[in-house]
Amino acid sequence: MKIAVFHNLPSGGAKRALYGYVEYLTKNNHQVDVFIPSTANEDFLPLNQVASNVHIFPVSTTLGNSIYSTIKYIPPQIKKVSLRDLEKTEQNIAEIINNKNYDIVFTEQDQYTMAPFLLKYLKKPHVYYCQQPLRNDAVSEVIFPRKKNNILGSIMNLGSNIVVNRGLNIDKTNSNYSNYTLSNSYFSRESILRMYGINSHVSYLGVDPEMFKPIEISKERFILSVGAFTPEKGHGFLVESLALIDPEIRPKLIVVSNSSYPPWKTYLEKHAAELNVEMEILSLIKDDELTLLYNKAELVVYSPYLEPFGLVPLESMACGTPVVAVKEGGVRETVIHKKTGLLIDRDEELFGEAITKMLSKDYRRYNMGINAVKAVENYWTLDHAGERLLTHLNRVINKDNV
């Protein structure tokens, strides 16, 4: 099978998942050619390590298209790219793909528009993997609101709402060009259906058991959280939950982050210090270091707001470390309550109690860790995810050939 792959992703879970998909497809003798705009992040898990070919297309910024973007889309200074120029580049990519003999196109999301402009111009059979529809900033505003008690704050809030609404319109419009959409969880499927009226098919992600695996190493007195240091990732909830644990047994919180929102980071570091919660933030560490931390941690705690799927619980489970997670979003579909971890309502007192109970029972954590490794081996590996994706790719090709 000849497959063209498109993405314009930043670093993070979606890029890691795509890397795994491409690696699986090439290992199984499929030709995979990757087409990306220059705005895509290829420093993190570069696809030239696993793909047959990688083609990069420059995204220029022209005056005319910048003006067009400001009027119709979003001002370039906000998105850090002229969306009209990005659209022209993706149109060019689509035309090149259309004129080659690919059996199918697999497209991931775009960090600037979510659903890529590419979908408007593809004429080949294609599958669009929608990790989630564009989220507005309602959650962040509740957790960490911007100042609106003056004229400047009100103007900034109005401008933000306009940008969000325009972004939602771009995502919805582009999404409707997809003939076959995949989602990463049933929670995401429902979100896509609710927001855009688009049906999608669940194709679960997986993790690399060669990378994330148990290591014979002693546990250390800390709990681990992984994710961007932004309000919606829920680290504030973790800090306030830990503050309710007896200081004599309160564990240290280590947060591994690939990016952060500086005002939030400054606020939460100060807030944690005020609550006597020891918190250490590690940025952009290597995968082997992350695996080591998963193995050293007594627990992994996970509390993003409405996370569509979340690879972190699976990575932790693959390392044999149980997860205490908030019972919402896609994590309800991966963590098995009382078997591979605990799913707890978003309540600081209940979450703190769950952490305390887990830390007090070594045998329970050990048994859950064994169960977690087996669960990943049985269903959540990259090979399982690749097989699921291949089923959908073949389905689209067969439909097109009928």
Contacts in CASP RR format, 6 or more apart in sequence:
PFRMAT RR
TARGET T0000
AUTHOR 0000-0000-0000
METHOD contacts of the structure
MODEL  1
MKIAVFHNLPSGGAKRALYGYVEYLTKNNHQVDVFIPSTANEDFLPLNQV
ASNVHIFPVSTTLGNSIYSTIKYIPPQIKKVSLRDLEKTEQNIAEIINNK
NYDIVFTEQDQYTMAPFLLKYLKKPHVYYCQQPLRNDAVSEVIFPRKKNN
ILGSIMNLGSNIVVNRGLNIDKTNSNYSNYTLSNSYFSRESILRMYGINS
HVSYLGVDPEMFKPIEISKERFILSVGAFTPEKGHGFLVESLALIDPEIR
PKLIVVSNSSYPPWKTYLEKHAAELNVEMEILSLIKDDELTLLYNKAELV
VYSPYLEPFGLVPLESMACGTPVVAVKEGGVRETVIHKKTGLLIDRDEEL
FGEAITKMLSKDYRRYNMGINAVKAVENYWTLDHAGERLLTHLNRVINKD
NV
1 25 0 8 1.000
1 30 0 8 1.000
1 31 0 8 1.000
1 103 0 8 1.000
1 104 0 8 1.000
1 393 0 8 1.000
1 397 0 8 1.000
2 30 0 8 1.000
2 31 0 8 1.000
2 33 0 8 1.000
2 101 0 8 1.000
2 102 0 8 1.000
2 103 0 8 1.000
3 25 0 8 1.000
3 30 0 8 1.000
3 31 0 8 1.000
3 32 0 8 1.000
3 33 0 8 1.000
3 102 0 8 1.000
3 103 0 8 1.000
3 104 0 8 1.000
3 105 0 8 1.000
3 106 0 8 1.000
3 393 0 8 1.000
4 33 0 8 1.000
4 34 0 8 1.000
4 35 0 8 1.000
4 97 0 8 1.000
4 100 0 8 1.000
4 102 0 8 1.000
4 104 0 8 1.000
4 105 0 8 1.000
4 106 0 8 1.000
4 124 0 8 1.000
5 18 0 8 1.000
5 22 0 8 1.000
5 32 0 8 1.000
5 33 0 8 1.000
5 34 0 8 1.000
5 35 0 8 1.000
5 47 0 8 1.000
5 51 0 8 1.000
5 105 0 8 1.000
5 106 0 8 1.000
5 107 0 8 1.000
5 108 0 8 1.000
6 34 0 8 1.000
6 35 0 8 1.000
6 36 0 8 1.000
6 90 0 8 1.000
6 93 0 8 1.000
6 97 0 8 1.000
6 105 0 8 1.000
6 106 0 8 1.000
6 107 0 8 1.000
6 108 0 8 1.000
6 116 0 8 1.000
6 118 0 8 1.000
7 15 0 8 1.000
7 18 0 8 1.000
7 34 0 8 1.000
7 36 0 8 1.000
7 40 0 8 1.000
7 107 0 8 1.000
7 108 0 8 1.000
7 109 0 8 1.000
7 110 0 8 1.000
8 36 0 8 1.000
8 37 0 8 1.000
8 39 0 8 1.000
8 40 0 8 1.000
8 86 0 8 1.000
8 90 0 8 1.000
8 108 0 8 1.000
8 109 0 8 1.000
8 110 0 8 1.000
8 111 0 8 1.000
8 112 0 8 1.000
8 116 0 8 1.000
9 15 0 8 1.000
9 18 0 8 1.000
9 40 0 8 1.000
9 41 0 8 1.000
9 108 0 8 1.000
9 109 0 8 1.000
9 110 0 8 1.000
9 111 0 8 1.000
10 41 0 8 1.000
10 44 0 8 1.000
10 111 0 8 1.000
10 259 0 8 1.000
11 41 0 8 1.000
11 43 0 8 1.000
11 44 0 8 1.000
11 45 0 8 1.000
11 258 0 8 1.000
11 259 0 8 1.000
12 44 0 8 1.000
12 258 0 8 1.000
13 310 0 8 1.000
13 311 0 8 1.000
14 108 0 8 1.000
14 109 0 8 1.000
14 131 0 8 1.000
15 41 0 8 1.000
15 44 0 8 1.000
15 45 0 8 1.000
16 45 0 8 1.000
16 311 0 8 1.000
17 131 0 8 1.000
17 184 0 8 1.000
17 205 0 8 1.000
17 206 0 8 1.000
17 311 0 8 1.000
17 385 0 8 1.000
18 47 0 8 1.000
18 108 0 8 1.000
19 45 0 8 1.000
19 47 0 8 1.000
19 50 0 8 1.000
20 50 0 8 1.000
20 208 0 8 1.000
20 382 0 8 1.000
20 385 0 8 1.000
20 386 0 8 1.000
21 106 0 8 1.000
21 385 0 8 1.000
21 386 0 8 1.000
21 389 0 8 1.000
22 32 0 8 1.000
22 34 0 8 1.000
22 47 0 8 1.000
22 50 0 8 1.000
22 51 0 8 1.000
23 50 0 8 1.000
23 382 0 8 1.000
24 382 0 8 1.000
24 383 0 8 1.000
24 385 0 8 1.000
24 386 0 8 1.000
24 389 0 8 1.000
24 390 0 8 1.000
25 32 0 8 1.000
25 386 0 8 1.000
25 389 0 8 1.000
25 390 0 8 1.000
26 32 0 8 1.000
26 50 0 8 1.000
26 51 0 8 1.000
26 52 0 8 1.000
28 390 0 8 1.000
31 52 0 8 1.000
32 50 0 8 1.000
32 51 0 8 1.000
32 52 0 8 1.000
33 51 0 8 1.000
33 52 0 8 1.000
33 53 0 8 1.000
33 54 0 8 1.000
33 55 0 8 1.000
33 102 0 8 1.000
34 47 0 8 1.000
34 48 0 8 1.000
34 51 0 8 1.000
34 53 0 8 1.000
34 54 0 8 1.000
34 55 0 8 1.000
35 55 0 8 1.000
35 57 0 8 1.000
35 93 0 8 1.000
35 96 0 8 1.000
35 97 0 8 1.000
36 42 0 8 1.000
36 47 0 8 1.000
36 54 0 8 1.000
36 55 0 8 1.000
36 56 0 8 1.000
36 57 0 8 1.000
37 56 0 8 1.000
37 57 0 8 1.000
37 58 0 8 1.000
37 59 0 8 1.000
37 86 0 8 1.000
37 89 0 8 1.000
37 90 0 8 1.000
37 93 0 8 1.000
38 56 0 8 1.000
38 57 0 8 1.000
38 58 0 8 1.000
38 59 0 8 1.000
39 59 0 8 1.000
39 81 0 8 1.000
39 86 0 8 1.000
39 111 0 8 1.000
39 112 0 8 1.000
40 56 0 8 1.000
40 111 0 8 1.000
41 111 0 8 1.000
42 48 0 8 1.000
42 54 0 8 1.000
42 56 0 8 1.000
44 258 0 8 1.000
46 54 0 8 1.000
47 54 0 8 1.000
48 54 0 8 1.000
55 96 0 8 1.000
57 89 0 8 1.000
57 92 0 8 1.000
57 93 0 8 1.000
58 89 0 8 1.000
59 81 0 8 1.000
59 82 0 8 1.000
59 85 0 8 1.000
59 86 0 8 1.000
59 89 0 8 1.000
60 85 0 8 1.000
61 76 0 8 1.000
61 81 0 8 1.000
61 82 0 8 1.000
61 85 0 8 1.000
62 82 0 8 1.000
62 85 0 8 1.000
64 84 0 8 1.000
65 82 0 8 1.000
65 84 0 8 1.000
65 85 0 8 1.000
65 88 0 8 1.000
66 76 0 8 1.000
66 82 0 8 1.000
66 84 0 8 1.000
66 85 0 8 1.000
68 84 0 8 1.000
69 75 0 8 1.000
69 76 0 8 1.000
69 82 0 8 1.000
69 83 0 8 1.000
69 84 0 8 1.000
69 85 0 8 1.000
70 76 0 8 1.000
72 84 0 8 1.000
73 83 0 8 1.000
73 84 0 8 1.000
73 166 0 8 1.000
73 167 0 8 1.000
73 170 0 8 1.000
74 83 0 8 1.000
74 163 0 8 1.000
74 166 0 8 1.000
74 167 0 8 1.000
74 170 0 8 1.000
76 82 0 8 1.000
76 83 0 8 1.000
78 163 0 8 1.000
79 112 0 8 1.000
81 112 0 8 1.000
83 112 0 8 1.000
83 113 0 8 1.000
83 117 0 8 1.000
83 170 0 8 1.000
86 110 0 8 1.000
86 112 0 8 1.000
86 113 0 8 1.000
86 117 0 8 1.000
87 117 0 8 1.000
90 110 0 8 1.000
90 116 0 8 1.000
90 117 0 8 1.000
90 118 0 8 1.000
90 121 0 8 1.000
91 117 0 8 1.000
91 118 0 8 1.000
91 120 0 8 1.000
91 121 0 8 1.000
93 118 0 8 1.000
94 118 0 8 1.000
94 120 0 8 1.000
94 121 0 8 1.000
94 122 0 8 1.000
94 123 0 8 1.000
95 121 0 8 1.000
97 105 0 8 1.000
97 122 0 8 1.000
97 124 0 8 1.000
98 121 0 8 1.000
98 122 0 8 1.000
98 123 0 8 1.000
98 124 0 8 1.000
102 124 0 8 1.000
103 125 0 8 1.000
103 397 0 8 1.000
104 124 0 8 1.000
104 125 0 8 1.000
104 126 0 8 1.000
104 127 0 8 1.000
104 393 0 8 1.000
104 396 0 8 1.000
104 397 0 8 1.000
105 122 0 8 1.000
105 124 0 8 1.000
105 125 0 8 1.000
105 126 0 8 1.000
105 127 0 8 1.000
106 126 0 8 1.000
106 127 0 8 1.000
106 129 0 8 1.000
106 389 0 8 1.000
106 393 0 8 1.000
107 116 0 8 1.000
107 118 0 8 1.000
107 119 0 8 1.000
107 122 0 8 1.000
107 126 0 8 1.000
107 127 0 8 1.000
107 128 0 8 1.000
107 129 0 8 1.000
108 129 0 8 1.000
108 131 0 8 1.000
109 115 0 8 1.000
109 116 0 8 1.000
109 129 0 8 1.000
109 130 0 8 1.000
109 131 0 8 1.000
110 116 0 8 1.000
110 117 0 8 1.000
110 118 0 8 1.000
113 167 0 8 1.000
113 170 0 8 1.000
113 171 0 8 1.000
113 174 0 8 1.000
114 130 0 8 1.000
114 132 0 8 1.000
114 133 0 8 1.000
114 134 0 8 1.000
114 167 0 8 1.000
114 170 0 8 1.000
114 171 0 8 1.000
114 174 0 8 1.000
114 175 0 8 1.000
115 128 0 8 1.000
115 130 0 8 1.000
115 170 0 8 1.000
115 171 0 8 1.000
115 172 0 8 1.000
115 173 0 8 1.000
115 174 0 8 1.000
115 175 0 8 1.000
115 177 0 8 1.000
115 178 0 8 1.000
116 174 0 8 1.000
117 174 0 8 1.000
119 126 0 8 1.000
119 128 0 8 1.000
119 174 0 8 1.000
119 175 0 8 1.000
119 177 0 8 1.000
119 178 0 8 1.000
120 174 0 8 1.000
120 177 0 8 1.000
122 177 0 8 1.000
125 179 0 8 1.000
125 180 0 8 1.000
125 396 0 8 1.000
125 397 0 8 1.000
125 399 0 8 1.000
125 400 0 8 1.000
126 178 0 8 1.000
126 179 0 8 1.000
126 180 0 8 1.000
126 396 0 8 1.000
127 180 0 8 1.000
127 181 0 8 1.000
127 182 0 8 1.000
127 392 0 8 1.000
127 393 0 8 1.000
127 396 0 8 1.000
128 175 0 8 1.000
128 178 0 8 1.000
128 180 0 8 1.000
128 181 0 8 1.000
128 182 0 8 1.000
129 181 0 8 1.000
129 182 0 8 1.000
129 183 0 8 1.000
129 184 0 8 1.000
129 203 0 8 1.000
130 175 0 8 1.000
130 178 0 8 1.000
130 181 0 8 1.000
130 182 0 8 1.000
130 183 0 8 1.000
130 188 0 8 1.000
130 192 0 8 1.000
130 200 0 8 1.000
131 183 0 8 1.000
131 184 0 8 1.000
131 188 0 8 1.000
131 308 0 8 1.000
131 309 0 8 1.000
132 184 0 8 1.000
132 188 0 8 1.000
132 191 0 8 1.000
132 192 0 8 1.000
132 308 0 8 1.000
133 171 0 8 1.000
133 172 0 8 1.000
133 175 0 8 1.000
133 191 0 8 1.000
133 192 0 8 1.000
133 195 0 8 1.000
133 196 0 8 1.000
134 167 0 8 1.000
134 168 0 8 1.000
134 171 0 8 1.000
135 232 0 8 1.000
135 306 0 8 1.000
136 164 0 8 1.000
136 168 0 8 1.000
137 160 0 8 1.000
137 164 0 8 1.000
139 231 0 8 1.000
139 232 0 8 1.000
139 305 0 8 1.000
139 306 0 8 1.000
140 230 0 8 1.000
140 231 0 8 1.000
140 232 0 8 1.000
143 231 0 8 1.000
143 232 0 8 1.000
143 234 0 8 1.000
143 236 0 8 1.000
143 305 0 8 1.000
144 231 0 8 1.000
144 263 0 8 1.000
144 264 0 8 1.000
144 267 0 8 1.000
146 153 0 8 1.000
146 156 0 8 1.000
146 157 0 8 1.000
146 160 0 8 1.000
147 153 0 8 1.000
148 154 0 8 1.000
148 156 0 8 1.000
148 157 0 8 1.000
168 195 0 8 1.000
171 196 0 8 1.000
172 195 0 8 1.000
172 196 0 8 1.000
175 181 0 8 1.000
175 192 0 8 1.000
175 196 0 8 1.000
175 198 0 8 1.000
176 196 0 8 1.000
176 198 0 8 1.000
178 198 0 8 1.000
179 396 0 8 1.000
180 201 0 8 1.000
180 392 0 8 1.000
180 395 0 8 1.000
180 396 0 8 1.000
181 192 0 8 1.000
181 198 0 8 1.000
181 199 0 8 1.000
181 200 0 8 1.000
181 201 0 8 1.000
182 200 0 8 1.000
182 201 0 8 1.000
182 202 0 8 1.000
182 203 0 8 1.000
182 389 0 8 1.000
182 392 0 8 1.000
183 189 0 8 1.000
183 192 0 8 1.000
183 200 0 8 1.000
183 201 0 8 1.000
183 202 0 8 1.000
183 203 0 8 1.000
183 308 0 8 1.000
184 202 0 8 1.000
184 203 0 8 1.000
184 204 0 8 1.000
184 205 0 8 1.000
184 308 0 8 1.000
184 309 0 8 1.000
184 330 0 8 1.000
185 202 0 8 1.000
185 204 0 8 1.000
185 308 0 8 1.000
185 309 0 8 1.000
185 329 0 8 1.000
185 330 0 8 1.000
185 333 0 8 1.000
186 202 0 8 1.000
186 330 0 8 1.000
186 333 0 8 1.000
187 306 0 8 1.000
187 308 0 8 1.000
187 309 0 8 1.000
187 329 0 8 1.000
187 330 0 8 1.000
187 332 0 8 1.000
187 333 0 8 1.000
188 200 0 8 1.000
188 202 0 8 1.000
188 308 0 8 1.000
188 309 0 8 1.000
188 330 0 8 1.000
189 200 0 8 1.000
189 201 0 8 1.000
189 202 0 8 1.000
191 308 0 8 1.000
192 198 0 8 1.000
192 200 0 8 1.000
193 199 0 8 1.000
193 200 0 8 1.000
201 392 0 8 1.000
203 385 0 8 1.000
203 388 0 8 1.000
203 389 0 8 1.000
203 392 0 8 1.000
204 309 0 8 1.000
204 333 0 8 1.000
204 379 0 8 1.000
204 380 0 8 1.000
204 384 0 8 1.000
204 385 0 8 1.000
204 388 0 8 1.000
205 309 0 8 1.000
205 311 0 8 1.000
205 314 0 8 1.000
205 385 0 8 1.000
206 311 0 8 1.000
206 314 0 8 1.000
206 380 0 8 1.000
206 381 0 8 1.000
206 382 0 8 1.000
206 384 0 8 1.000
206 385 0 8 1.000
207 311 0 8 1.000
207 314 0 8 1.000
207 315 0 8 1.000
207 318 0 8 1.000
207 376 0 8 1.000
207 380 0 8 1.000
207 381 0 8 1.000
207 382 0 8 1.000
208 381 0 8 1.000
208 382 0 8 1.000
209 318 0 8 1.000
209 376 0 8 1.000
209 377 0 8 1.000
209 381 0 8 1.000
209 382 0 8 1.000
211 287 0 8 1.000
211 291 0 8 1.000
212 291 0 8 1.000
212 294 0 8 1.000
212 314 0 8 1.000
212 315 0 8 1.000
212 318 0 8 1.000
212 319 0 8 1.000
213 291 0 8 1.000
213 318 0 8 1.000
213 319 0 8 1.000
214 295 0 8 1.000
214 319 0 8 1.000
214 320 0 8 1.000
214 373 0 8 1.000
215 291 0 8 1.000
215 292 0 8 1.000
215 295 0 8 1.000
215 319 0 8 1.000
217 292 0 8 1.000
217 295 0 8 1.000
217 296 0 8 1.000
218 296 0 8 1.000
219 296 0 8 1.000
219 297 0 8 1.000
219 298 0 8 1.000
220 296 0 8 1.000
220 297 0 8 1.000
220 298 0 8 1.000
221 251 0 8 1.000
221 252 0 8 1.000
221 298 0 8 1.000
222 251 0 8 1.000
222 252 0 8 1.000
222 253 0 8 1.000
222 254 0 8 1.000
222 296 0 8 1.000
222 297 0 8 1.000
222 298 0 8 1.000
223 251 0 8 1.000
223 252 0 8 1.000
223 253 0 8 1.000
223 254 0 8 1.000
223 297 0 8 1.000
223 298 0 8 1.000
223 299 0 8 1.000
223 300 0 8 1.000
223 301 0 8 1.000
223 355 0 8 1.000
224 253 0 8 1.000
224 254 0 8 1.000
224 255 0 8 1.000
224 256 0 8 1.000
224 293 0 8 1.000
224 294 0 8 1.000
224 297 0 8 1.000
224 299 0 8 1.000
224 300 0 8 1.000
224 301 0 8 1.000
224 316 0 8 1.000
224 321 0 8 1.000
225 235 0 8 1.000
225 238 0 8 1.000
225 253 0 8 1.000
225 254 0 8 1.000
225 255 0 8 1.000
225 256 0 8 1.000
225 300 0 8 1.000
225 301 0 8 1.000
225 302 0 8 1.000
225 303 0 8 1.000
225 312 0 8 1.000
226 255 0 8 1.000
226 256 0 8 1.000
226 257 0 8 1.000
226 290 0 8 1.000
226 300 0 8 1.000
226 302 0 8 1.000
226 312 0 8 1.000
226 315 0 8 1.000
227 233 0 8 1.000
227 255 0 8 1.000
227 256 0 8 1.000
227 257 0 8 1.000
227 258 0 8 1.000
227 304 0 8 1.000
227 312 0 8 1.000
228 257 0 8 1.000
228 258 0 8 1.000
228 259 0 8 1.000
228 260 0 8 1.000
229 235 0 8 1.000
229 255 0 8 1.000
229 257 0 8 1.000
229 259 0 8 1.000
229 260 0 8 1.000
229 261 0 8 1.000
229 264 0 8 1.000
229 265 0 8 1.000
229 268 0 8 1.000
229 281 0 8 1.000
230 259 0 8 1.000
230 260 0 8 1.000
230 261 0 8 1.000
230 264 0 8 1.000
231 261 0 8 1.000
231 264 0 8 1.000
232 304 0 8 1.000
232 305 0 8 1.000
232 306 0 8 1.000
233 303 0 8 1.000
233 304 0 8 1.000
233 305 0 8 1.000
234 303 0 8 1.000
234 304 0 8 1.000
234 305 0 8 1.000
235 255 0 8 1.000
235 268 0 8 1.000
235 303 0 8 1.000
236 268 0 8 1.000
236 271 0 8 1.000
237 303 0 8 1.000
237 326 0 8 1.000
237 346 0 8 1.000
237 348 0 8 1.000
237 351 0 8 1.000
238 253 0 8 1.000
238 301 0 8 1.000
238 303 0 8 1.000
238 351 0 8 1.000
239 253 0 8 1.000
239 268 0 8 1.000
239 271 0 8 1.000
239 272 0 8 1.000
239 275 0 8 1.000
239 277 0 8 1.000
239 279 0 8 1.000
240 275 0 8 1.000
240 348 0 8 1.000
241 303 0 8 1.000
241 348 0 8 1.000
241 349 0 8 1.000
241 351 0 8 1.000
241 352 0 8 1.000
241 355 0 8 1.000
242 250 0 8 1.000
242 251 0 8 1.000
242 253 0 8 1.000
242 275 0 8 1.000
242 277 0 8 1.000
242 352 0 8 1.000
242 355 0 8 1.000
243 275 0 8 1.000
243 276 0 8 1.000
243 277 0 8 1.000
243 348 0 8 1.000
244 348 0 8 1.000
244 349 0 8 1.000
244 352 0 8 1.000
245 251 0 8 1.000
245 352 0 8 1.000
245 355 0 8 1.000
245 356 0 8 1.000
246 356 0 8 1.000
247 276 0 8 1.000
249 356 0 8 1.000
249 359 0 8 1.000
249 360 0 8 1.000
250 276 0 8 1.000
250 277 0 8 1.000
250 278 0 8 1.000
251 298 0 8 1.000
251 299 0 8 1.000
251 355 0 8 1.000
251 359 0 8 1.000
252 278 0 8 1.000
252 279 0 8 1.000
252 280 0 8 1.000
253 272 0 8 1.000
253 277 0 8 1.000
253 278 0 8 1.000
253 279 0 8 1.000
253 280 0 8 1.000
253 301 0 8 1.000
254 279 0 8 1.000
254 280 0 8 1.000
254 281 0 8 1.000
254 282 0 8 1.000
254 293 0 8 1.000
254 297 0 8 1.000
255 279 0 8 1.000
255 280 0 8 1.000
255 281 0 8 1.000
255 282 0 8 1.000
256 282 0 8 1.000
256 283 0 8 1.000
256 285 0 8 1.000
256 290 0 8 1.000
256 293 0 8 1.000
257 281 0 8 1.000
257 282 0 8 1.000
257 283 0 8 1.000
257 284 0 8 1.000
258 283 0 8 1.000
258 284 0 8 1.000
260 281 0 8 1.000
260 283 0 8 1.000
265 281 0 8 1.000
268 279 0 8 1.000
269 279 0 8 1.000
269 281 0 8 1.000
272 278 0 8 1.000
272 279 0 8 1.000
282 293 0 8 1.000
285 293 0 8 1.000
290 315 0 8 1.000
291 319 0 8 1.000
294 300 0 8 1.000
294 315 0 8 1.000
294 316 0 8 1.000
294 319 0 8 1.000
294 320 0 8 1.000
294 321 0 8 1.000
295 319 0 8 1.000
295 320 0 8 1.000
295 321 0 8 1.000
297 316 0 8 1.000
297 321 0 8 1.000
298 321 0 8 1.000
298 358 0 8 1.000
298 359 0 8 1.000
298 365 0 8 1.000
299 321 0 8 1.000
299 322 0 8 1.000
299 323 0 8 1.000
299 324 0 8 1.000
299 355 0 8 1.000
299 358 0 8 1.000
299 359 0 8 1.000
299 365 0 8 1.000
300 312 0 8 1.000
300 313 0 8 1.000
300 316 0 8 1.000
300 321 0 8 1.000
300 322 0 8 1.000
300 323 0 8 1.000
300 324 0 8 1.000
301 323 0 8 1.000
301 324 0 8 1.000
301 325 0 8 1.000
301 351 0 8 1.000
301 355 0 8 1.000
302 310 0 8 1.000
302 312 0 8 1.000
302 313 0 8 1.000
302 316 0 8 1.000
302 323 0 8 1.000
302 324 0 8 1.000
302 325 0 8 1.000
302 326 0 8 1.000
302 331 0 8 1.000
303 325 0 8 1.000
303 326 0 8 1.000
303 346 0 8 1.000
303 351 0 8 1.000
304 310 0 8 1.000
304 326 0 8 1.000
305 328 0 8 1.000
306 328 0 8 1.000
306 329 0 8 1.000
307 328 0 8 1.000
307 329 0 8 1.000
307 330 0 8 1.000
307 331 0 8 1.000
308 329 0 8 1.000
308 330 0 8 1.000
309 330 0 8 1.000
309 331 0 8 1.000
309 333 0 8 1.000
309 334 0 8 1.000
310 330 0 8 1.000
310 331 0 8 1.000
310 334 0 8 1.000
313 323 0 8 1.000
313 325 0 8 1.000
313 331 0 8 1.000
313 334 0 8 1.000
313 335 0 8 1.000
314 334 0 8 1.000
314 376 0 8 1.000
314 380 0 8 1.000
316 322 0 8 1.000
316 323 0 8 1.000
316 372 0 8 1.000
317 323 0 8 1.000
317 334 0 8 1.000
317 335 0 8 1.000
317 340 0 8 1.000
317 369 0 8 1.000
317 372 0 8 1.000
317 373 0 8 1.000
317 375 0 8 1.000
317 376 0 8 1.000
317 380 0 8 1.000
318 372 0 8 1.000
318 373 0 8 1.000
318 376 0 8 1.000
318 380 0 8 1.000
319 373 0 8 1.000
320 369 0 8 1.000
320 370 0 8 1.000
320 372 0 8 1.000
320 373 0 8 1.000
321 369 0 8 1.000
321 372 0 8 1.000
322 340 0 8 1.000
322 341 0 8 1.000
322 342 0 8 1.000
322 358 0 8 1.000
322 365 0 8 1.000
322 368 0 8 1.000
322 369 0 8 1.000
322 372 0 8 1.000
323 335 0 8 1.000
323 340 0 8 1.000
323 341 0 8 1.000
323 342 0 8 1.000
323 372 0 8 1.000
324 341 0 8 1.000
324 342 0 8 1.000
324 344 0 8 1.000
324 351 0 8 1.000
324 354 0 8 1.000
324 355 0 8 1.000
324 358 0 8 1.000
325 331 0 8 1.000
325 335 0 8 1.000
325 341 0 8 1.000
325 342 0 8 1.000
325 343 0 8 1.000
325 344 0 8 1.000
326 343 0 8 1.000
326 344 0 8 1.000
326 345 0 8 1.000
326 346 0 8 1.000
326 351 0 8 1.000
327 337 0 8 1.000
327 343 0 8 1.000
327 344 0 8 1.000
327 345 0 8 1.000
327 346 0 8 1.000
328 346 0 8 1.000
331 343 0 8 1.000
332 343 0 8 1.000
334 380 0 8 1.000
335 341 0 8 1.000
335 342 0 8 1.000
335 343 0 8 1.000
336 371 0 8 1.000
336 375 0 8 1.000
337 343 0 8 1.000
339 368 0 8 1.000
339 371 0 8 1.000
339 375 0 8 1.000
340 368 0 8 1.000
340 369 0 8 1.000
340 371 0 8 1.000
340 372 0 8 1.000
340 375 0 8 1.000
341 358 0 8 1.000
341 368 0 8 1.000
341 372 0 8 1.000
342 354 0 8 1.000
342 358 0 8 1.000
344 350 0 8 1.000
344 351 0 8 1.000
344 354 0 8 1.000
358 364 0 8 1.000
358 365 0 8 1.000
359 365 0 8 1.000
END
